[in-house]
Amino acid sequence: MLITAIVLSLLGIAAFVFLFAHDFNIYWLILSPVILAIYEFPAVLALWLHKRKKNKARSVHPV
C-alpha cells in the first residue's frame, strides 16, 4: 500500500506537468496548489489507508 501511495503521488505530479506545462501562465501559477492537491488526493488516501491498516494490526492485543 505504501508503494501505491508513492506511485500515485508521482503520477499526480506527472499528470499536472503533462496537462499544464505547455500553457503555463500566471493563472496556473495561482491555481497550481489547488490543482496539485486534487491530483495528490489518491496518493494521500492510499497512504492514510496504509497507516490505518498498520496501526490496526499493531493495536490488536492477544488475550
C-alpha positions as CSV (number, residue, x, y, z in Angstrom):
1,M,0.0,0.0,0.0
2,L,2.9,2.3,0.7
3,I,4.3,1.7,-2.8
4,T,0.9,2.5,-4.2
5,A,0.9,5.9,-2.4
6,I,4.3,6.7,-3.8
7,V,3.4,5.7,-7.3
8,L,0.1,7.7,-7.2
9,S,2.0,10.7,-5.9
10,L,4.5,10.6,-8.8
11,L,1.6,10.0,-11.3
12,G,-0.2,13.1,-9.9
13,I,2.8,15.3,-10.3
14,A,3.4,13.9,-13.8
15,A,-0.2,14.5,-14.8
16,F,0.0,18.1,-13.6
17,V,3.1,18.7,-15.6
18,F,1.8,17.0,-18.7
19,L,-1.5,18.9,-18.6
20,F,-0.4,22.4,-17.7
21,A,3.3,22.8,-18.6
22,H,2.7,23.8,-22.3
23,D,0.3,26.5,-21.5
24,F,1.6,27.8,-18.1
25,N,0.7,31.3,-17.2
26,I,0.1,33.4,-14.1
27,Y,-3.4,31.9,-13.6
28,W,-1.9,28.4,-13.4
29,L,0.7,29.6,-11.0
30,I,-2.0,30.9,-8.7
31,L,-4.1,27.8,-9.1
32,S,-1.3,25.2,-9.0
33,P,-1.5,24.5,-5.3
34,V,-5.2,23.6,-5.6
35,I,-4.6,21.6,-8.8
36,L,-1.7,19.7,-7.2
37,A,-3.8,19.0,-4.1
38,I,-6.5,17.4,-6.3
39,Y,-4.1,15.3,-8.2
40,E,-2.3,14.2,-5.0
41,F,-5.5,13.2,-3.2
42,P,-5.4,9.5,-4.3
43,A,-1.8,9.2,-3.0
44,V,-2.8,10.7,0.3
45,L,-5.8,8.4,0.6
46,A,-3.6,5.4,-0.2
47,L,-1.1,6.5,2.5
48,W,-3.9,7.1,5.0
49,L,-5.3,3.6,4.4
50,H,-1.8,2.1,4.7
51,K,-1.2,3.8,8.1
52,R,-4.7,2.9,9.3
53,K,-4.2,-0.8,8.4
54,K,-0.7,-0.7,10.0
55,N,-2.0,0.8,13.2
56,K,-4.9,-1.5,13.4
57,A,-2.7,-4.5,13.1
58,R,-0.4,-3.1,15.8
59,S,-3.2,-2.4,18.2
60,V,-4.5,-6.0,18.3
61,H,-3.6,-7.4,21.7
62,P,-3.7,-11.2,22.1
63,V,-5.5,-12.3,25.2
